[in-house]
Amino acid sequence: MANKSDALHDYHVTSVMADAVEKAVVIRAAYPDRRGPEFAEAVYHGVAAYRFDGDALGTILFEIVEVDPVGLYLRYAGPMQKTVHQCGGHAPWTETEQQARHSSSNANCVGSSYNQASA
């Protein structure tokens, strides 16, 4: 996957939407210092897992890259399992690495599209 953060350079994030059913993440951004609206939208399809690295305010993303779902699980398994045990929320695939690997092998984790619009 190409790094779409280059296409959104200097834009500020206005919204992020994750659609679990469609396995998509939509990032909308706006250029902050120009007159008139200038917007960009990056749409990622086939998303099984995601993590954003950005500033403290959540308005600037430093990097957007494809990651291995199992690798992401292994990095955050502890906090995910703790959340499940405290209040539910995550599917059973968070309970063990074997379940995470099985779930990941059944996911379609390819494809992306990018659309930029200026109004």
N, C-alpha and C positions, 0 to 999 in steps of 0.2 A: 504494500500500500504506500502510495506517495505521502509525504508529510504535508498535510493540508494546512498546517500552522503557517507555512510560508505564504499561502494565499490569504491568510487572515492577519498577516503582520500589521501591527499598529491599530488594528480594530479592537474595540472593547466588547466583551461578551455581554449580550443583552438577555439571552435565555439559552437554556440547555433543556432538551426534552429527550427522555429515554422511553422508547416504546418497546416493552418486553414482548408483546405479541408479535409485532413486526420485526423484532430484533434490529431496531434502528436507533441511532442517536442523531439528533438534529441540534446543531450549534448555530445560533443566530448572533450576529455581531454588527456593530455600527462603528463607523469612523467618527471619532469624537470631536474633532476640531475644525471640520469644514462646514460651510453653510449649506443648508439643504440636506435632505436625508441621503445617506449612502449606506447601503446595507449589504451584508454578505451572509450566505448560508452554506454550511457544510453538512452534508448528510452522509452518514456512515451506515451501510446496510450489512446484515449478517453479523451483528455484534453479539457475541456471547458474553463478553466481559469488558469493562472499561474502567479507566482511572484517569483523572485529570490532574496535571501538575500546573499550578498557577499561582498568582499573587494572593495575598491574604484576604483581599476583598472579593475574590472570585470573578473579577472583571477581565483579567488578562490570563490567557493560557500560554504557558511557556513552551509546551510541547504536546503534540497529538500524534501518537504512533500506535501501530498495531502491536498488541501483546498476546502472548500465549495464555489462554484462559486458565490452564492448570498452573502455570507459573504465577499468575495473579492470585489464584486460590492459595497456593502454597505460601505466598507472601502475607496474605491477610486471613489465613484460616483461623487463627486464634480469635481475633475480634469478631469474625463472622459467626463462629461457633458460639461464642459468648452471647451474641445478640439473639441467636436462635434459642438458646436455653433460657434467656431472660424474658423474651417477649414474642418468640416466634418470628415469622416474617420471611426467612430464607427457605428455599426448598430443601429437601433431605440431602441433596448433593453436597451440601456444606459439611456434612458430618464426618466424612472420611476422604482421604486422598483417592482411594479406589472409586468411590461414588463420583467424585469430581472428574476423574479421568473418563469414566463411563459416560457421564453426562456430556462432557466436552466432545467425545468422539461421535456423539449423535447430533452435534450442533453444526450448522452451516456457517462457517466463520470467514467467508470470503466476500469481496465486492465492496465498492464504495462509489459515491458520485459526488460531484461538487457543482454548485451553481452559485454564481455571483450576480447580483442585480443592483443597479443604481437607479434611483428614482428622482 
